[in-house]
């Protein structure tokens, strides 16, 4: 499935490169999401339903990464979306290598290995994964192209022509991301899987933290911007507000001082014209028990809009209060333009694990359609204070089933249904946002996005590879 996904992307590039002399920027794929808005749209139309069945493989590139016993590491599945700039593909491998390939032939131009495996296996349960890199033009160096990868706790700048680190960036091309956070951390617990956002001369990034890590002062989710030329930290946004910052009072019992995570591991998006960056903030530690962090816990599980120049918050909306379900925002907020009741609205859409699509005016943060705070079940766990309401968008409708009742039991035969209902009765069941319990709670949707079945199948792939498909021959 991943192999086909890469083929679908690269096929358009191959068609243009192989069949048309025009290689203008409109045929490039210079950002992870196609553009900074995360639309993942390509205008190329050479391949369509009438000719897709005649595609043939032109070339294939394989990472050839494997488990390394000396470091206790193993690669995960291939999740990268390559950039295509001037007929060269740039991408990251599961082990965080950065590779440049000729888009027409698949010939490897260079490969850079940050040796991320030397720090052992990331504590994320998925094996090593990385989704891609970011590109930036250095006007002070003749518009030279630079490639950035945020590999675990390192931000690395590479020369796109040679693959060598830019010596004037950070220390010999590397910035140590474990430094400059709100508190000191164990750097091996800090990781990155999604590419940074580039705005003007700033590299903006969040971080990842394995959900299984839950201890006082585990890595925080600070979002930061670094000077693309020097590596100097320019601004930081505390996703857990510190004293004097807006939202600090939503972390009771001084829990702001020791609660980690609340990070941005999914890709961010950018309204480049307005200088606004959108953060899909995720869950605080611990995912399923919040007794030590009473309160609504801003900006956890929120969409946050920042001024990309300064990191100043412009607006936010919390999509889960006092999260207890690992319902972190798993995807980049999409910037779209829509028509509603005769009005044109520049909007931002955040899809959620709950199966909702929350839609906001991207400038003001005003919901395009009303969002209702509805009463949800209370917790029966000692010391837990589940939030009494949660936000429900009135439009569009949820795109997956939510909550559990006995009627949802497996019903192939009456006997099997009765057995399934008997088993369900052992656990706490109920509507969406039914809290975890000591007897166990059946949760639907679960921890992954509603499209999780595809992800599960993808994880079974053993050989990460890229495929490029040749232009279909004309039909007779």
C-alpha positions as CSV (number, residue, x, y, z in Angstrom):
1,X,0.0,0.0,0.0
2,X,2.8,2.4,0.8
3,X,4.6,1.4,-2.3
4,X,1.5,2.2,-4.4
5,X,1.1,5.6,-2.6
6,X,4.6,6.6,-3.5
7,X,4.0,5.4,-7.0
8,X,0.9,7.5,-7.3
9,X,2.8,10.6,-6.3
10,X,5.9,10.0,-8.4
11,X,4.1,8.9,-11.5
12,X,2.9,12.5,-12.1
13,X,6.5,13.7,-11.8
14,X,7.8,11.0,-14.1
15,X,5.2,11.8,-16.7
16,X,6.2,15.4,-16.9
17,X,9.9,14.7,-16.8
18,X,9.7,12.0,-19.4
19,X,7.0,13.3,-21.7
20,X,7.0,17.0,-21.6
21,X,9.9,19.5,-22.1
22,X,8.4,22.1,-19.7
23,X,9.8,21.5,-16.2
24,X,8.5,24.7,-14.6
25,X,7.9,25.0,-10.8
26,X,4.3,24.1,-11.3
27,X,5.4,20.5,-11.7
28,X,7.6,20.4,-8.6
29,X,6.5,19.1,-5.2
30,X,8.5,21.5,-2.9
31,X,6.7,20.8,0.4
32,X,5.6,17.8,2.3
33,X,2.0,18.5,1.7
34,X,2.5,19.7,-1.9
35,X,2.2,23.3,-0.7
36,X,2.4,25.0,2.7
37,X,-1.3,24.7,3.1
38,X,-1.2,20.9,3.2
39,X,-3.6,20.5,0.3
40,X,-1.6,17.6,-1.4
41,X,-3.0,18.7,-4.7
42,X,-1.2,18.4,-8.0
43,X,-2.5,20.0,-11.2
44,X,-0.9,17.3,-13.4
45,X,-3.6,15.4,-15.4
46,X,-1.6,13.2,-17.8
47,X,-2.5,10.0,-15.8
48,X,-6.2,9.4,-15.4
49,X,-8.7,6.6,-15.1
50,X,-8.4,5.7,-18.8
51,X,-4.7,5.0,-18.8
52,X,-3.6,4.2,-15.2
53,X,-3.9,0.4,-15.8
54,X,-1.1,0.6,-18.5
55,X,1.5,2.0,-16.2
56,X,4.7,0.1,-15.9
57,X,7.6,0.4,-13.4
58,X,10.4,2.6,-14.7
59,X,12.7,2.2,-11.7
60,X,12.7,1.3,-8.0
61,X,14.8,2.4,-5.1
62,X,15.0,0.4,-1.9
63,X,16.3,1.6,1.5
64,X,17.9,-1.7,2.4
65,X,17.7,-0.8,6.1
66,X,17.5,-3.6,8.7
67,X,17.6,-4.3,12.4
68,X,20.9,-3.4,14.0
69,X,21.6,-5.6,17.0
70,X,24.5,-3.6,18.2
71,X,22.2,-0.6,18.8
72,X,19.0,-2.5,19.5
73,X,17.2,-0.8,16.7
74,X,14.8,-1.8,13.9
75,X,13.4,0.3,11.0
76,X,9.7,0.9,10.8
77,X,7.7,1.3,7.6
78,X,8.4,3.9,4.9
79,X,6.3,6.9,5.7
80,X,8.1,9.7,3.8
81,X,6.6,11.9,1.1
82,X,9.5,13.0,-1.2
83,X,10.1,16.5,-2.2
84,X,10.6,17.1,-5.9
85,X,12.6,20.2,-6.8
86,X,14.3,20.7,-10.2
87,X,13.9,17.0,-11.1
88,X,15.5,15.7,-7.9
89,X,13.7,13.8,-5.2
90,X,14.7,14.5,-1.6
91,X,13.3,12.3,1.2
92,X,14.1,10.7,4.6
93,X,14.3,6.9,5.2
94,X,13.0,5.1,8.3
95,X,16.5,5.4,9.9
96,X,16.4,9.2,9.2
97,X,18.9,9.1,6.3
98,X,18.4,11.8,3.8
99,X,18.6,10.7,0.2
100,X,18.6,12.6,-3.1
101,X,17.7,10.7,-6.3
102,X,17.5,11.7,-9.9
103,X,13.7,11.7,-10.6
104,X,14.0,10.3,-14.1
105,X,16.4,7.4,-13.5
106,X,16.4,6.7,-9.8
107,X,20.1,7.2,-9.6
108,X,21.3,8.1,-6.2
109,X,23.0,11.5,-6.1
110,X,23.9,11.4,-2.5
111,X,22.9,10.0,0.9
112,X,23.5,11.5,4.4
113,X,23.3,9.3,7.5
114,X,22.8,11.2,10.8
115,X,23.3,7.9,12.6
116,X,20.1,8.3,14.6
117,X,20.2,4.7,15.5
118,X,23.3,5.3,17.6
119,X,21.0,6.5,20.4
120,X,19.0,3.3,20.4
121,X,15.4,2.6,19.5
122,X,13.0,5.6,19.9
123,X,10.5,4.7,22.6
124,X,7.5,5.1,20.3
125,X,6.6,1.4,19.7
126,X,6.6,1.7,15.9
127,X,10.2,1.3,15.0
128,X,12.1,4.1,13.3
129,X,9.9,6.2,11.1
130,X,10.3,9.6,9.5
131,X,7.9,11.4,7.1
132,X,10.1,13.8,5.2
133,X,12.4,16.8,4.9
134,X,12.0,20.5,4.2
135,X,13.8,22.8,1.7
136,X,14.9,26.4,1.8
137,X,16.7,28.8,-0.5
138,X,19.6,30.8,1.0
139,X,19.4,34.1,-0.8
140,X,22.7,35.2,0.8
141,X,24.5,32.2,-0.8
142,X,23.3,32.7,-4.4
143,X,19.9,31.1,-3.8
144,X,21.5,27.8,-2.9
145,X,19.1,25.1,-1.9
146,X,19.3,23.7,1.6
147,X,17.6,20.6,3.0
148,X,16.6,20.3,6.6
149,X,15.8,17.2,8.6
150,X,14.8,17.1,12.3
151,X,16.3,13.8,13.2
152,X,15.4,12.8,16.8
153,X,17.0,15.7,18.9
154,X,19.0,17.1,16.0
155,X,18.1,19.7,13.4
156,X,20.5,19.3,10.5
157,X,21.0,21.6,7.5
158,X,22.4,20.0,4.3
159,X,23.6,21.4,1.0
160,X,21.2,20.0,-1.6
161,X,23.9,19.8,-4.2
162,X,26.4,17.7,-2.2
163,X,24.5,16.3,0.8
164,X,27.1,17.7,3.1
165,X,26.2,19.6,6.4
166,X,26.3,23.4,6.2
167,X,29.1,24.2,8.6
168,X,27.9,27.7,9.5
169,X,24.5,26.3,10.7
170,X,24.6,25.5,14.4
171,X,27.7,23.4,15.3
172,X,29.0,22.0,12.0
173,X,25.6,21.8,10.5
174,X,23.7,20.5,13.6
175,X,21.5,22.2,16.3
176,X,20.9,20.2,19.5
177,X,17.2,20.4,20.0
178,X,17.4,19.1,23.5
179,X,18.8,22.4,24.6
180,X,16.6,25.5,25.1
181,X,13.5,23.7,26.2
182,X,11.4,24.8,29.2
183,X,13.3,22.2,31.3
184,X,16.2,19.7,30.9
185,X,15.4,16.4,29.3
186,X,16.7,12.9,28.5
187,X,17.5,13.6,24.9
188,X,17.0,9.9,23.9
189,X,13.3,10.4,24.8
190,X,12.9,13.3,22.4
191,X,12.2,12.6,18.8
192,X,10.8,13.9,15.5
193,X,8.9,12.1,12.8
194,X,7.4,15.0,10.7
195,X,9.3,17.6,8.7
196,X,9.6,21.2,9.8
197,X,7.8,24.2,8.3
198,X,9.8,26.8,6.5
199,X,8.7,30.4,6.7
200,X,10.9,33.1,5.3
201,X,14.2,32.4,7.0
202,X,12.8,30.4,9.8
203,X,12.7,26.7,10.4
204,X,9.6,25.9,12.6
205,X,9.2,22.5,14.3
206,X,7.6,20.6,17.2
207,X,8.6,17.2,18.5
208,X,7.5,13.7,19.3
209,X,7.5,11.8,22.6
210,X,6.7,8.1,23.0
211,X,3.2,7.7,24.6
212,X,4.6,4.9,26.9
213,X,6.8,7.5,28.6
214,X,5.1,9.0,31.6
215,X,7.1,10.5,34.3
216,X,7.6,14.0,35.9
217,X,9.3,16.4,33.5
218,X,9.2,14.1,30.5
219,X,10.0,16.0,27.3
220,X,7.7,19.0,26.8
221,X,6.1,20.0,23.5
222,X,7.7,23.4,23.0
223,X,7.3,24.6,19.4
224,X,10.3,26.6,18.3
225,X,11.6,28.6,15.3
226,X,15.3,28.6,14.3
227,X,17.2,30.9,12.0
228,X,17.6,28.9,8.8
229,X,21.0,30.4,8.2
230,X,22.7,30.2,11.6
231,X,20.6,27.8,13.6
232,X,20.0,30.3,16.4
233,X,16.7,29.9,18.3
234,X,14.4,32.8,17.4
235,X,11.2,32.1,19.3
236,X,9.4,29.4,21.3
237,X,5.8,28.7,22.1
238,X,5.0,26.8,25.3
239,X,2.2,24.3,24.5
240,X,1.9,24.0,28.3
241,X,1.7,27.7,29.3
242,X,4.2,28.8,32.0
243,X,3.4,31.3,34.8
244,X,2.2,34.6,33.3
245,X,1.2,33.0,30.0
246,X,-2.4,32.7,28.8
247,X,-3.8,29.3,29.8
248,X,-1.5,28.6,32.7
249,X,-4.5,28.6,35.1
250,X,-5.9,25.6,33.2
251,X,-3.2,23.4,34.8
252,X,-4.2,23.1,38.4
253,X,-2.0,21.9,41.3
254,X,1.1,23.4,39.5
255,X,0.9,20.6,37.0
256,X,2.3,22.9,34.4
257,X,5.6,22.6,36.1
258,X,6.1,18.8,35.5
259,X,3.7,17.6,32.8
260,X,5.3,16.7,29.5
261,X,4.2,15.7,26.0
262,X,1.4,18.1,24.8
263,X,3.6,18.1,21.7
264,X,3.1,18.6,17.9
265,X,4.2,15.5,16.2
266,X,2.0,15.7,13.2
267,X,2.9,18.1,10.4
268,X,2.1,21.8,10.8
269,X,0.7,24.0,8.0
270,X,1.2,27.6,7.0
271,X,-0.7,30.5,5.5
272,X,2.4,32.0,3.9
273,X,0.7,35.2,2.7
274,X,-0.6,36.0,6.2
275,X,2.3,34.6,8.1
276,X,0.2,32.3,10.2
277,X,1.3,28.8,11.2
278,X,-1.2,26.2,12.5
279,X,-0.3,23.6,15.2
280,X,-2.2,20.3,15.7
281,X,-1.3,19.9,19.4
282,X,-1.6,16.5,21.0
283,X,-2.2,14.8,24.3
284,X,-0.5,15.6,27.7
285,X,1.1,12.9,29.8
286,X,-0.5,10.5,31.0
287,X,-2.7,9.7,28.1
288,X,-5.4,7.9,30.1
289,X,-5.2,9.4,33.6
290,X,-5.2,13.1,34.4
291,X,-5.6,13.1,38.1
292,X,-2.2,14.8,38.5
293,X,-3.1,17.5,36.0
294,X,-6.5,18.7,36.9
295,X,-8.1,21.4,34.7
296,X,-8.9,21.8,31.0
297,X,-5.1,21.6,30.2
298,X,-4.6,24.2,27.4
299,X,-3.2,23.9,24.8
300,X,-3.4,20.1,24.8
301,X,-5.5,18.6,22.0
302,X,-6.1,22.1,20.5
303,X,-5.6,23.7,17.1
304,X,-3.4,26.7,17.7
305,X,-2.7,29.5,15.3
306,X,0.6,31.4,15.8
307,X,2.2,34.5,14.2
308,X,5.0,32.7,12.3
309,X,7.3,35.7,12.6
310,X,7.2,35.8,16.4
311,X,5.5,32.7,17.8
312,X,2.7,34.9,19.4
313,X,-0.6,33.1,19.7
314,X,-3.3,34.6,17.5
315,X,-6.1,32.2,18.4
316,X,-6.8,28.7,19.5
317,X,-9.6,26.2,20.0
318,X,-9.4,23.2,22.3
319,X,-11.0,20.1,20.7
320,X,-10.7,17.9,23.8
321,X,-10.8,19.2,27.3
322,X,-8.6,17.4,29.9
323,X,-7.9,14.6,27.5
324,X,-8.1,11.0,28.7
325,X,-8.4,9.1,25.4
326,X,-5.2,9.7,23.5
327,X,-7.3,11.7,21.0
328,X,-4.3,13.8,19.9
329,X,-4.6,15.6,16.6
330,X,-3.1,13.2,14.1
331,X,-3.0,15.2,10.9
332,X,-1.9,18.6,9.5
333,X,-4.7,21.2,9.6
334,X,-5.8,21.8,6.0
335,X,-6.1,25.3,4.6
336,X,-9.0,25.5,2.2
337,X,-11.3,28.1,0.7
338,X,-15.0,27.3,0.9
339,X,-18.4,28.8,0.1
340,X,-20.9,28.9,2.9
341,X,-24.3,30.6,2.6
342,X,-23.0,32.7,-0.3
343,X,-19.8,33.8,1.6
344,X,-16.3,32.9,0.6
345,X,-14.3,31.8,3.7
346,X,-10.6,31.1,4.0
347,X,-10.8,28.2,6.4
348,X,-8.7,25.7,8.3
349,X,-10.0,22.2,8.8
350,X,-8.7,19.9,11.6
351,X,-9.6,16.2,11.3
352,X,-9.6,14.3,14.6
353,X,-9.3,10.7,15.8
354,X,-12.9,11.1,17.1
355,X,-14.0,11.2,13.5
356,X,-14.8,15.0,13.5
357,X,-13.9,17.7,11.1
358,X,-13.6,21.0,12.9
359,X,-13.8,24.0,10.5
360,X,-12.6,27.5,11.5
361,X,-12.1,30.9,9.8
362,X,-8.3,30.6,9.6
363,X,-7.7,34.3,10.5
364,X,-10.1,34.8,13.4
365,X,-10.5,31.3,14.7
366,X,-14.3,31.7,14.6
367,X,-16.1,28.3,13.9
368,X,-17.6,28.2,10.5
369,X,-20.5,26.2,11.9
370,X,-21.5,26.2,15.6
371,X,-19.6,23.9,18.0
372,X,-21.7,22.7,20.9
373,X,-20.4,21.9,24.4
374,X,-22.3,18.7,25.3
375,X,-22.4,16.8,28.6
376,X,-20.4,13.6,28.6
377,X,-20.0,10.8,31.1
378,X,-18.1,11.4,34.3
379,X,-15.2,9.4,35.6
380,X,-15.5,6.6,38.2
381,X,-11.7,6.5,38.9
382,X,-10.5,7.9,42.3
383,X,-8.7,11.2,41.9
384,X,-9.8,11.7,38.3
385,X,-11.9,14.8,37.4
386,X,-13.0,14.3,33.8
387,X,-14.2,17.5,32.1
388,X,-18.1,17.6,32.2
389,X,-18.5,18.7,28.6
390,X,-16.7,18.2,25.3
391,X,-17.0,20.1,22.0
392,X,-19.1,18.6,19.2
393,X,-19.2,20.3,15.7
394,X,-22.8,20.7,14.4
395,X,-21.4,20.4,10.8
396,X,-20.2,18.4,9.0
397,X,-21.4,15.1,10.5
398,X,-18.9,12.7,12.0
399,X,-17.2,10.5,9.5
400,X,-16.9,7.4,11.6
401,X,-19.0,5.5,14.2
402,X,-18.7,6.8,17.8
403,X,-19.4,5.2,21.2
404,X,-20.3,1.7,22.1
405,X,-23.7,0.1,23.0
406,X,-24.6,-3.6,23.4
407,X,-26.3,-3.3,19.9
408,X,-22.8,-3.0,18.5
409,X,-21.9,-6.5,19.5
410,X,-20.8,-9.0,16.8
411,X,-24.0,-10.5,15.3
412,X,-23.2,-13.1,12.7
413,X,-25.5,-15.5,14.6
414,X,-27.8,-14.9,17.6
415,X,-25.5,-17.1,19.6
416,X,-22.4,-15.2,18.8
417,X,-24.2,-11.9,19.5
418,X,-25.3,-13.1,22.9
419,X,-21.7,-14.2,23.7
420,X,-20.3,-10.9,22.5
421,X,-22.8,-8.9,24.5
422,X,-22.0,-10.9,27.6
423,X,-18.3,-10.1,27.1
424,X,-19.1,-6.4,26.6
425,X,-21.0,-6.2,29.8
426,X,-17.8,-6.9,31.7
427,X,-16.5,-3.4,30.7
428,X,-17.7,0.1,30.8
429,X,-19.3,1.1,27.6
430,X,-21.1,4.3,26.5
431,X,-21.1,7.3,24.2
432,X,-18.0,9.1,22.8
433,X,-15.8,10.4,25.6
434,X,-16.8,7.7,28.1
435,X,-13.7,7.9,30.4
436,X,-11.2,5.1,31.1
437,X,-12.2,3.0,34.2
438,X,-10.6,0.4,36.5
439,X,-12.8,-2.3,35.0
440,X,-11.8,-1.3,31.5
441,X,-13.6,0.9,29.0
442,X,-14.4,-0.1,25.4
443,X,-13.5,3.0,23.4
444,X,-14.7,3.8,19.9
445,X,-13.0,5.3,17.9
446,X,-9.8,3.9,19.3
447,X,-6.3,5.3,19.6
448,X,-5.5,5.5,15.9
449,X,-7.2,7.5,13.2
450,X,-10.4,6.0,11.7
451,X,-8.3,4.9,8.7
452,X,-6.1,2.8,11.0
453,X,-6.7,-0.4,9.2
454,X,-4.7,0.9,6.3
455,X,-1.9,1.8,8.7
456,X,-1.9,-1.7,10.2
457,X,-1.5,-3.2,6.8
458,X,1.2,-0.8,5.9
459,X,3.2,-1.7,9.0
460,X,3.5,-5.3,7.8
461,X,5.7,-4.2,4.9
462,X,9.2,-5.5,5.5
463,X,11.2,-3.7,2.7
464,X,10.8,0.1,2.5
465,X,11.0,1.1,-1.1
466,X,10.1,3.8,-3.7
467,X,8.6,2.9,-7.0
468,X,8.3,5.2,-10.0
469,X,5.9,4.2,-12.8
470,X,6.5,4.9,-16.4
471,X,4.2,6.9,-18.7
472,X,1.4,4.8,-20.2
473,X,1.8,4.1,-23.9
474,X,-0.8,5.6,-26.1
475,X,-3.7,3.2,-26.7
476,X,-4.3,2.0,-30.3
